[in-house]
Amino acid sequence: MGRSAGKAKAEQAMPGSAGWARGLARAAALVLVLAVSLARAWPAAADPFERTVLVISSFGKDLPAQAAFERGLDKGLSYRAGKNRVFFEFLDSPRLPLGQSQPALAQMIERKYQGIRFDAVVAWAEPAAALVSTLRPLFADSALHLAEVPPAAMGRLNLLDATGHGFPADFAASLAEALRLTQATKVVAVGESNPIGTPRLQWFRQGMKEVAPRVEVEEWTDLPFGQVLEQAARLPKGTLIFYLLRFVDENGASQTPFELARRLAEKSSVPVFSPWESLMGSGVVGGHVLSVEVLAENIAAAIAASDHPAGQKPAQRFSYDWRQVERWGLGDLVQNPEAVILNRQPSVLQQYRWHIAVVASFILALSILSAFLTRALRLRARAMAELAAERAMLADRVRERTEELAASNAELEQFAYAISHDLRQPLRMVSNFVTLLGRQLGDRLDDEARSFVGFAVEGAKRMDRMILSLLEYSRVGHQAQASEWIESKDSLDQVLRFLGPAIAECGAKISVTGTWPRLLVPRDAFERVLLNLIGNAIKYRQKGRTPNIQVRAERHQAGWCIAVADDGIGIEDGGERLFKVFQRLVPADAYEGTGVGLALCRRLVDQMGGNIWMESAGLGQGTTFHFTVPEAQPSAASAA
């Protein structure tokens, strides 16, 4: 009867239950649709890069201009830091026939980047733009950016929807500045008649028509490079050379335009100009030039700010090589206060003023920063001592204080790492400048002043060693290392080979005993601990005695224990002090060191999940250092 009554009640309730079930099904369907929509609108969760960009260059990857172009892209995209992903491909059109290189590179790009969606594609110069045009279906969803491609070529290649940058290159302004500086009555254009060189020659001709239609022009485009050098050496005064890039030397071998510009400038009897800043330093004078780095920086800014377009920097700017300006006597004519000046030598007064100001500033800064760092380390030690005292009576607060201390330690370690890293460069400058002052003023310094200079240099070098040790200690604190299976005996042998010269120098006798296991630990951390402990056993030996060192491995509770025993100077009362930063029990003039090695060992052993301690019967009785490594758990072993 109970079953019949229950069935009747279920039948009576069925209409309402069915409606409730249908409503629940609709709600579940709506949630599913929203989840799918959110998943499609959240691609950044699966892709760690903000954007993926393909750059196709018409040139080779070994050109200085290519390096400048990549620097500009990195300023805006930070791809070297991993913020964006950028791929580079090179046509090398000045060296390779386009009829062969373009189809081959097109096929390679289709295979290599199959399935990759590019947010932007950058083509540098017309040959690369032509290749992008043939691959347009592959880049249908990508924003196209063209560098140094004429509008006429963009139309011919059906790329009018692309964004153009750096064209037209202001050849007229470059020629006008070169003619203003030299007052030349004749201009010689040096270039090549190839797909890269022909458009540049046309731009040169148009620029001459605009700024100096009556100046005599001579074009050396088909002359062998050896003949170009011979004729350049015999050019009369009142002539200038306008370099439009060459890629082949007198032997028919491929060369960079920078190297050929350097050779041309060395041989030339007249100034050499060029419209590209990337050739600065090769011997060209400079002037009103196109900065490829700024051009690429503008392209990167346009890609990074595609949703919010930003202003563009002028890619054409005044830039001069002061050595070439002085070589040709043009210094009085360089008047632009915003010009970029390379290789200008400072006056003697400016040089000494800068030395004194820099030395004084860095000494003051180093003193302040060193005091602050020391105080920070003392505060950290005090906080740890207070925490240990409170554990017994304040159990409820231990967790909170531990979290606070962990955060404080992380900040202090990061701060110590940053300060130590940033201090080394100015410290080296202090040492160099003090040495330089000593040399420059050597005849005017008395013996006491020279000794002061020596004290300053030696103190700077010692501080550099201490900062380097502190930097290594801090780096271990915030850079975790992956564990791997190692043969501990092989690692010991590697350490002994590294210490071979020191062992041979003192004639140390090393004995290795015990069973050396296979461990799952960071290899570098394990070997650095062995290196420090065995190195200390060699260093702190008794004078006049051949050191005897025993290294053994044995089972210890749930892991392994490694011991390094010596018959050196021993320790009377060290205890935990030895494992703190900058704590030493012997004078610095007796045994060289920074007091960081054992602190570093403790941190490395802690990372491996073990413990480290020392034992000594007293002075002259030797010392034994032990450290443990836990046995690898099955889950960790299988994961490794």
C-alpha positions in Angstrom: 0.0 0.0 0.0 2.9 2.3 0.7 4.2 1.9 -2.8 0.7 2.6 -4.3 0.4 5.8 -2.2 3.9 7.0 -3.2 3.2 6.3 -6.9 -0.1 8.3 -6.7 1.6 11.2 -5.0 4.4 11.1 -7.7 1.8 11.2 -10.4 0.0 14.1 -8.8 3.3 16.1 -8.5 4.5 15.2 -12.0 3.2 18.3 -13.9 4.9 20.7 -11.6 8.1 18.7 -11.5 8.3 18.5 -15.3 8.0 22.3 -15.5 10.8 22.7 -12.9 13.0 20.3 -14.8 12.5 22.2 -18.1 13.4 25.5 -16.4 16.5 23.9 -15.0 17.5 22.6 -18.5 17.1 26.1 -20.0 19.2 27.6 -17.3 22.0 25.0 -17.8 21.9 25.6 -21.6 22.2 29.4 -21.0 25.2 28.9 -18.7 26.9 26.6 -21.3 26.4 29.3 -24.0 27.9 32.0 -21.7 30.9 29.7 -20.9 31.6 29.1 -24.6 31.4 32.8 -25.3 33.7 33.7 -22.5 36.2 31.0 -23.6 36.3 32.4 -27.1 36.7 36.0 -25.8 39.6 35.0 -23.5 42.5 33.9 -25.8 45.2 35.4 -23.6 44.7 32.6 -21.1 46.1 30.1 -23.5 48.7 32.3 -25.2 51.4 33.8 -22.9 52.3 36.4 -25.7 50.3 39.6 -26.2 51.0 39.5 -30.0 52.6 37.4 -32.6 54.5 39.3 -35.4 56.3 38.1 -38.5 59.0 40.4 -39.9 60.3 39.8 -43.5 63.4 41.7 -44.4 64.7 42.3 -47.9 68.2 42.2 -46.6 70.5 39.8 -44.7 70.6 39.3 -41.0 74.2 40.3 -40.6 73.7 44.0 -41.6 74.2 46.8 -39.0 70.9 48.3 -40.3 69.1 45.0 -39.5 70.5 45.1 -36.0 69.2 48.7 -35.6 65.8 47.7 -37.0 65.5 44.9 -34.5 66.5 47.2 -31.6 63.7 49.6 -32.6 61.2 46.8 -32.7 62.2 45.5 -29.3 61.8 49.0 -27.8 58.1 48.9 -28.7 57.3 45.2 -28.5 59.7 43.9 -25.8 59.9 40.6 -27.6 63.4 39.8 -26.1 61.8 40.0 -22.7 59.1 37.6 -23.8 56.2 40.1 -23.8 55.5 39.5 -27.6 56.6 36.9 -30.0 58.4 38.0 -33.2 59.7 35.8 -36.0 62.3 37.1 -38.6 62.8 35.9 -42.2 65.4 37.3 -44.6 65.3 37.5 -48.4 68.9 38.7 -48.7 67.9 40.2 -52.1 71.2 42.1 -52.7 73.1 38.7 -52.7 70.5 36.2 -54.0 68.4 36.5 -57.2 64.8 37.4 -56.4 63.5 34.9 -58.9 64.9 32.1 -56.8 64.8 33.4 -53.3 61.2 34.7 -53.3 59.5 31.5 -54.3 61.7 29.4 -52.0 61.1 31.6 -49.0 57.4 31.7 -49.8 57.1 27.9 -49.7 59.2 27.8 -46.6 57.0 30.3 -44.8 53.8 28.5 -45.8 55.2 25.2 -44.3 57.0 26.7 -41.3 54.1 28.9 -40.0 51.2 26.7 -40.8 48.5 27.1 -38.2 50.1 30.3 -36.6 48.0 33.4 -36.7 50.0 36.6 -36.9 48.6 39.8 -35.4 50.9 41.8 -37.7 53.2 41.3 -40.6 56.1 43.7 -41.3 57.8 43.9 -44.7 61.0 45.9 -45.0 61.6 47.3 -48.5 59.9 46.5 -51.8 61.2 42.9 -52.4 59.8 41.8 -49.0 56.5 43.6 -49.8 56.3 41.7 -53.1 56.7 38.4 -51.2 53.9 39.4 -48.7 51.7 40.2 -51.7 52.1 36.6 -53.0 51.3 35.3 -49.5 48.3 37.6 -48.9 45.8 34.7 -48.3 48.0 33.4 -45.5 48.0 36.9 -43.8 44.3 37.7 -44.5 43.6 38.4 -40.8 47.0 40.2 -40.1 47.7 43.9 -40.0 50.3 44.7 -42.7 53.1 47.3 -42.1 55.5 48.3 -44.9 58.8 50.0 -44.3 60.5 52.1 -47.0 58.0 51.0 -49.7 56.9 53.7 -52.2 53.2 54.3 -52.6 53.4 53.4 -56.3 54.9 50.0 -55.4 52.1 49.5 -52.8 49.5 50.1 -55.5 51.3 47.9 -58.0 51.4 45.1 -55.4 47.8 45.5 -54.3 48.9 46.5 -50.8 47.1 49.9 -50.5 45.4 48.7 -47.3 48.8 48.3 -45.6 50.3 51.0 -43.4 53.4 52.6 -44.9 56.3 53.8 -42.8 59.5 55.7 -43.6 58.6 56.7 -47.2 59.3 58.8 -48.9 62.8 58.8 -47.5 63.9 62.5 -47.5 66.8 62.2 -50.0 66.2 65.9 -50.8 66.9 66.9 -47.2 69.9 64.7 -47.0 71.4 66.1 -50.2 70.6 69.7 -49.1 72.4 69.2 -45.8 75.4 67.6 -47.6 75.6 70.4 -50.1 75.3 73.1 -47.4 78.2 71.6 -45.4 80.5 71.1 -48.3 79.4 73.7 -50.9 80.2 71.0 -53.5 79.8 71.7 -57.2 79.7 68.0 -58.1 78.0 65.0 -56.6 79.0 61.4 -57.3 76.4 58.7 -56.5 77.8 55.3 -55.6 75.4 52.4 -55.8 74.3 49.3 -57.6 71.8 48.7 -60.4 69.7 45.9 -58.9 66.2 45.6 -57.5 67.3 47.3 -54.3 69.6 49.9 -55.8 67.5 51.1 -58.8 64.8 52.7 -56.7 67.4 54.4 -54.5 69.0 55.8 -57.6 65.7 57.2 -58.7 65.1 58.8 -55.3 68.6 60.3 -55.5 67.9 61.8 -59.0 64.5 63.3 -57.8 66.2 64.8 -54.7 68.9 66.4 -56.9 66.3 67.9 -59.1 64.5 69.4 -56.1 67.5 70.9 -54.2 70.3 71.4 -56.8 69.3 71.0 -60.4 72.4 72.8 -61.7 75.0 70.8 -59.7 76.9 68.3 -61.8 76.0 64.7 -61.1 78.0 61.6 -61.9 76.6 58.0 -61.2 78.9 55.1 -60.4 76.5 52.2 -60.4 78.0 49.6 -62.8 81.7 50.2 -62.0 83.5 47.3 -60.2 84.2 48.3 -56.6 87.9 48.3 -57.1 87.6 50.9 -59.8 85.2 52.9 -57.6 87.9 53.0 -54.9 90.6 54.1 -57.4 88.5 56.9 -58.8 87.3 58.1 -55.4 90.9 58.5 -54.3 91.4 61.0 -57.2 88.3 63.1 -56.9 89.0 66.9 -56.8 88.0 69.3 -54.1 84.5 70.6 -54.4 83.1 67.1 -54.9 81.1 64.9 -52.5 80.2 61.2 -52.7 76.6 60.2 -51.9 76.6 56.5 -51.0 73.5 54.6 -52.0 74.7 51.1 -50.7 76.9 48.5 -52.4 76.7 44.8 -51.6 79.5 43.3 -53.7 83.3 44.0 -53.5 85.9 44.1 -56.3 86.2 40.3 -56.2 82.5 39.7 -56.7 82.2 38.6 -53.0 79.2 39.6 -50.9 80.0 42.2 -48.3 77.9 44.4 -46.0 77.2 47.9 -47.1 78.8 49.1 -43.8 82.1 47.4 -44.6 82.1 48.7 -48.2 81.3 52.2 -46.9 84.2 52.0 -44.5 86.6 51.1 -47.3 85.2 53.8 -49.6 85.6 56.5 -46.9 89.2 55.4 -46.2 90.2 55.8 -49.8 88.1 58.8 -50.7 89.7 62.2 -51.2 86.4 63.9 -50.5 83.6 63.6 -47.9 81.2 60.7 -48.1 77.5 61.2 -47.2 74.6 58.7 -47.0 70.9 59.1 -46.2 71.0 56.3 -43.6 72.0 56.6 -39.9 72.9 52.9 -39.7 76.1 53.7 -41.6 77.3 56.1 -39.0 80.7 54.9 -37.7 81.8 53.6 -41.1 83.4 56.9 -42.2 80.3 58.7 -43.6 79.9 62.3 -42.3 76.2 62.1 -41.5 73.7 65.0 -41.9 70.0 64.7 -42.3 69.6 60.9 -42.2 66.9 58.3 -41.8 67.1 56.4 -38.5 66.1 52.8 -39.2 65.9 52.2 -35.4 63.4 55.0 -35.0 61.5 53.8 -38.1 61.2 50.3 -36.5 60.3 51.8 -33.2 57.4 53.6 -34.9 56.2 50.4 -36.5 56.4 48.6 -33.2 54.4 51.4 -31.5 51.7 51.2 -34.3 51.5 47.4 -33.7 51.4 47.7 -29.9 48.9 50.5 -29.9 46.7 49.1 -32.8 43.5 49.9 -30.7 44.8 53.2 -29.5 47.0 54.8 -32.2 49.9 56.9 -30.8 52.0 59.6 -32.2 55.0 58.8 -34.4 58.6 60.0 -33.9 60.3 61.7 -36.8 62.5 59.0 -38.4 64.5 61.6 -40.3 66.9 63.5 -38.0 70.3 65.3 -37.9 73.2 63.1 -37.0 76.9 63.6 -37.4 80.2 61.6 -36.9 82.4 64.3 -35.2 85.6 62.6 -36.3 84.5 62.9 -40.0 83.2 66.4 -39.4 86.6 67.5 -38.1 88.5 65.4 -40.8 86.8 67.5 -43.5 86.8 70.8 -41.5 83.1 71.1 -41.2 82.8 71.7 -37.5 81.8 75.4 -37.7 78.9 74.5 -40.0 77.2 71.9 -37.7 74.8 74.3 -35.9 71.7 72.2 -35.1 71.5 72.1 -31.3 69.2 68.9 -31.4 71.6 67.0 -33.6 72.9 63.6 -32.5 76.7 63.9 -32.3 78.9 60.7 -32.3 82.6 60.4 -31.2 83.0 64.0 -29.9 85.9 64.3 -27.6 85.3 66.3 -24.4 87.7 69.1 -23.4 90.3 68.5 -20.7 88.4 70.7 -18.2 85.1 68.9 -18.9 86.9 65.5 -18.5 88.3 66.3 -15.1 85.1 68.0 -13.8 83.1 64.9 -14.8 85.6 62.6 -13.1 85.6 64.5 -9.8 81.8 64.8 -9.8 81.2 61.2 -10.7 83.7 59.9 -8.1 82.2 62.1 -5.3 78.6 61.2 -6.3 79.3 57.5 -6.4 81.3 57.4 -3.2 78.4 59.2 -1.4 75.8 56.9 -3.1 77.8 53.8 -2.2 78.1 54.9 1.4 74.4 55.5 1.8 73.3 52.4 0.0 75.9 50.2 1.9 74.7 51.6 5.2 71.1 51.0 4.2 71.8 47.4 3.0 73.7 46.6 6.3 70.8 48.0 8.3 68.3 45.9 6.3 70.3 42.7 6.9 70.5 43.4 10.6 66.8 44.1 10.8 66.2 40.8 9.1 68.4 38.9 11.5 66.7 40.7 14.5 63.3 39.8 13.1 64.2 36.1 12.8 65.6 36.1 16.4 62.4 37.7 17.8 60.3 35.1 15.9 62.2 32.2 17.4 61.7 33.6 20.9 57.9 34.1 20.4 57.2 30.6 19.0 57.1 29.0 22.5 54.5 31.4 24.0 52.6 32.8 21.0 51.5 29.8 19.1 48.5 31.5 17.5 50.7 34.4 16.1 53.4 32.1 14.7 51.5 31.6 11.4 50.9 35.3 10.9 54.4 36.4 11.8 55.8 33.6 9.6 53.9 34.9 6.6 55.0 38.5 7.3 58.6 37.4 7.7 58.5 35.4 4.4 57.2 38.5 2.6 59.9 40.6 4.3 62.6 38.1 3.4 61.5 38.0 -0.2 61.6 41.8 -0.5 65.0 42.0 1.2 66.4 39.3 -1.0 65.1 41.1 -4.1 66.4 44.4 -2.8 69.8 42.9 -1.9 70.0 41.4 -5.4 69.0 44.6 -7.1 71.3 46.8 -5.0 74.3 44.4 -5.3 73.8 44.2 -9.1 73.5 47.9 -9.5 76.4 48.7 -7.2 79.0 46.8 -9.1 79.1 49.0 -12.2 79.5 52.3 -10.3 82.0 50.6 -8.0 84.1 49.6 -11.0 83.8 53.2 -12.3 85.0 54.5 -8.9 88.1 52.2 -9.1 88.8 53.1 -12.7 88.4 56.9 -12.1 90.5 56.8 -8.9 93.2 54.9 -10.9 92.9 57.4 -13.8 93.2 60.4 -11.4 96.3 58.8 -9.9 97.9 58.4 -13.3 96.9 61.8 -14.6 98.1 63.6 -11.4 101.0 61.2 -10.7 103.8 63.7 -10.9 101.9 66.2 -8.7 101.1 63.7 -5.9 103.3 63.0 -2.9 103.9 59.5 -1.5 101.1 59.9 1.0 98.6 60.9 -1.7 99.7 57.9 -3.8 99.1 55.6 -0.9 95.6 57.1 -0.4 94.9 56.3 -4.1 96.1 52.8 -3.6 94.0 52.3 -0.5 90.9 53.6 -2.4 91.5 51.2 -5.3 92.1 48.2 -3.1 89.0 49.0 -1.0 86.9 49.3 -4.1 88.1 45.9 -5.3 87.4 44.3 -2.0 83.9 45.8 -1.9 83.4 44.5 -5.4 84.2 41.0 -4.3 81.9 41.3 -1.3 79.1 42.6 -3.5 79.6 39.8 -6.1 79.3 37.2 -3.2 76.2 39.0 -1.9 74.7 39.0 -5.4 75.3 35.2 -5.8 73.7 34.7 -2.3 70.7 36.8 -3.2 70.3 35.1 -6.6 70.1 31.7 -5.0 67.3 33.0 -2.8 64.9 33.9 -5.6 65.8 31.6 -8.5 64.6 28.0 -7.9 66.4 25.2 -9.7 64.8 22.1 -11.2 65.7 18.8 -9.7 67.1 16.0 -11.9 68.5 12.5 -11.4 72.3 12.7 -10.9 75.0 10.2 -10.0 76.5 11.9 -6.9 79.9 10.2 -7.4 80.1 11.8 -10.9 79.3 15.2 -9.4 82.0 14.7 -6.8 84.5 13.7 -9.5 83.5 16.9 -11.5 84.2 19.0 -8.4 87.6 17.4 -7.8 88.6 18.0 -11.4 87.7 21.6 -11.0 89.7 21.9 -7.8 92.6 20.0 -9.4 95.0 23.1 -9.6 94.4 24.0 -5.9 94.8 20.3 -4.8 98.1 20.0 -6.8 99.4 23.4 -5.4 99.1 22.3 -1.8 99.6 18.5 -2.4 96.3 17.7 -0.6 95.4 14.1 -0.2 91.7 13.4 -0.9 90.1 10.1 0.1 86.6 9.2 -1.0 84.7 6.5 0.9 81.2 5.2 1.4 78.3 4.4 -1.0 77.5 7.3 -3.3 73.9 7.1 -4.3 71.8 8.3 -7.2 69.9 11.5 -6.1 67.0 13.6 -7.3 68.4 17.1 -6.6 69.4 20.3 -8.5 72.8 19.3 -10.0 74.3 22.8 -9.8 73.2 23.3 -6.1 74.6 19.8 -5.1 78.0 20.5 -6.8 78.3 24.0 -5.5 77.9 22.8 -1.9 80.6 20.1 -2.4 82.8 22.7 -4.1 82.5 25.2 -1.2 83.1 22.6 1.5 86.1 20.9 -0.2 87.5 24.3 -1.2 87.3 25.5 2.4 89.1 22.3 3.6 91.9 23.1 1.2 92.0 26.8 2.0 91.9 26.6 5.8 94.8 24.2 6.1 97.6 24.4 8.7 100.7 26.1 7.5 103.5 23.7 6.8 101.3 20.6 6.8 99.9 18.6 3.8 96.2 18.6 4.2 94.4 15.3 4.4 90.7 15.5 3.4 88.1 12.7 3.7 84.9 12.8 1.7 82.3 10.1 2.5 78.6 9.3 1.9 76.4 7.1 4.0 72.8 6.4 4.9 71.2 8.9 7.3 67.6 8.3 8.5 65.3 9.0 5.5 68.1 10.1 3.2 71.8 10.4 2.7 74.5 12.3 4.6 77.6 13.7 2.9 80.6 14.6 5.2 83.8 16.5 4.4 86.5 16.1 7.1 89.9 17.8 7.2 92.8 18.2 9.6 93.0 22.0 9.2 93.0 24.9 11.6 89.8 23.8 13.3 87.2 25.9 15.0 87.0 26.7 18.7 83.6 28.4 18.9 81.7 29.0 15.7 78.4 27.2 15.8 75.6 28.9 13.8 77.6 32.1 13.2 79.5 30.3 10.5 76.4 30.0 8.4 75.5 33.7 8.4 76.4 36.2 5.8 79.7 38.0 6.3 80.6 36.0 9.4 84.2 35.0 9.6 86.3 33.5 12.4 89.7 34.3 11.0 91.3 37.6 9.9 90.8 38.6 6.3 94.6 39.1 5.8 95.3 35.5 7.0 92.8 33.7 4.7 91.1 35.4 1.8 87.3 35.2 1.6 84.1 37.2 1.9 82.1 35.3 4.6 79.3 34.3 2.2 80.3 30.7 1.2 78.9 28.8 4.1 75.7 30.9 4.2 75.3 30.1 0.5 75.8 26.4 1.3 73.0 26.5 4.0 70.6 28.1 1.5 71.4 25.6 -1.2 71.0 22.7 1.3 67.7 24.1 2.5 66.5 24.2 -1.1 67.4 20.5 -1.5 65.3 19.8 1.7 68.3 18.9 3.9 70.3 20.2 6.8 73.9 21.2 7.3 76.1 21.4 10.4 79.7 21.3 11.5 81.8 19.6 14.2 85.3 20.5 15.5 87.3 19.5 18.6 88.9 22.9 18.7 91.8 24.9 17.2 94.2 22.7 15.3 92.0 19.7 15.5 90.4 19.9 12.1 86.7 20.3 11.1 84.0 18.1 9.7 81.0 19.5 7.8 77.9 17.3 7.3 74.9 17.9 5.0 71.9 15.7 4.3 69.9 15.0 1.2 66.4 13.4 1.6 65.5 10.2 -0.3 63.4 11.0 -3.4 59.7 10.2 -2.8 58.0 7.8 -5.3 55.7 10.6 -6.6 58.7 12.9 -7.1 60.7 10.2 -8.7 57.9 9.3 -11.2 57.3 13.0 -12.0 61.0 13.4 -12.7 
